[in-house]
Amino acid sequence: MVGAIPLDEVDQNRYFSAMAETRKKISAVFYKNDRGEMPVRDWLMELSPDDRKAIGEDIKTVEFGWPIGMPIARPLKNGLYEVRSTLGNGSQARVIFTIYKDKMVLLHGFIKKRQATPLNDMRTAKRRMAKFQ
């Protein structure tokens, strides 16, 4: 082989093992309502580019590391989870998601103002999840 170095079997196994670790374990998709709107995407577009980037990086971390725990993600209740992001100004953003057919369905996003997840935000996520489960 000109210009290529053949890999022995051990090297091939290491290469393909490393490649498997860099693949997404789950893929994030936006929840879409009956009108074709994607509320989480719309919410993200209202944020600053830096805040969108921070949240996107955390979602990507979940995609590649699932199952993953604190401080990036944590389970809530009834099949809901949250991605936990710290924004540039120190505020906290949350994206509530569920796992459905090997997809990370992004159901609801909000800026957190108190320690507990607001009941209204939980209801919104549960209502959206119920539409396809």
N, C-alpha and C positions, 0 to 999 in steps of 0.2 A: 504494500500500500504506500503510495507516494504521498507525503505530507500528512499522514495520519498514523497514530500510534495505536495498534490494536490493544484492546483492554483484555486482560486475562479474566477468568471467571470471578475471582474475588473482587477485582476492580469493578466489574459490571454489576455485581450484587450491591456494592457500596453506592455506585452511581444511581441505580434504579431505586434503592432505598431512600437516598437523599431526595430524589425527584418526587417520590411518593409523599415525603414529608412537606414538600413545598406546594402540594395541591390543596385546593380548598376541600375541607371536609363537609361543609355545607355552603350553599350559595344564598346570599341575601336577595330577597325580592320585596318590592313594595306591595302592601295591601292595596287593592283597587276596589272602590265601591261600585254600586250599580250604575252610576253616572260616568264611570271611567276615571274618576278623580283618584289621585294617590295622595292622601292627606300627609303622610310622613315626608314624601318628596316635596310637597308644597311647603310644609313647615321648614324643612331644611333650606329651601331656596330663599326663605325670609331671613335667614341667619347670615352673618358675615362670612366671607370666604374662609377666614381662619377657623371659625367655629365649625363650619361644614367639614373642613379638613380634619379637625380633631375628632369629630363624631365619626366621619368616614374611616379614619384609621382604626378607631376602636371596633367598628363593625367588621372591618377587614381582619382584625386580630381574632374576633370570634369565628369568622368564616374559616380561617386557617387553623385555629386551635381548638375547635369544638370537640368535646365538651371542655369548657373553660370556666373558671370561677373568678372569685374576687382577686383583684379589684376591678377587673374589666366587666365582668358579667355576674349575675346572680339569679337564682330562681326566685320567682315570686310565689304565686299560687295557681292551681288549676291549669298547669301547662303553660303558664306565662313566665317569661324571663325578662330581664332588663340589661341593656348595655349601658354602662356607667361612664360618662365622659366629663372631664374637667375642662372647662373652656378658658380662654386666655385671661378673662377678667376674674377668674376664680369661681364663677358660678358653675353649677352642676346641670348637665343635660342628661336626660334619660330617653332611651328608645325601647319601648316595650315590644317584645316579639314572641312568637311561638314557633315551634318546629312542626311543619306539616309537609308530608311526602318528601322528606330529606331536604326541605328548604327552610330557610330562616325568614319567616314572613314578618316584615316590619309593620306593626299595627298602629303604633301611636308614639309621638315624640313630644317632649315638653321640657321646659326649663324648671328645674326643681327649686322650690322656694322654702320648703320646710323639710324636716328629717324624714317623716313618713311619706310614702307615695300617696298623693291625694286620691281619695276615693273616686272622684269624678274621672280622673285619668285611668284608673283601673277599670271602671265601668265601660269607658269608651273602648279600651283594648278588648275586654271580654265580649262586648257587643260585636265588634268587628270580627273577632275570632269565631264567634258562633255562626257567622254567615257562611263559612266554608267548611265547618267541621260537623 
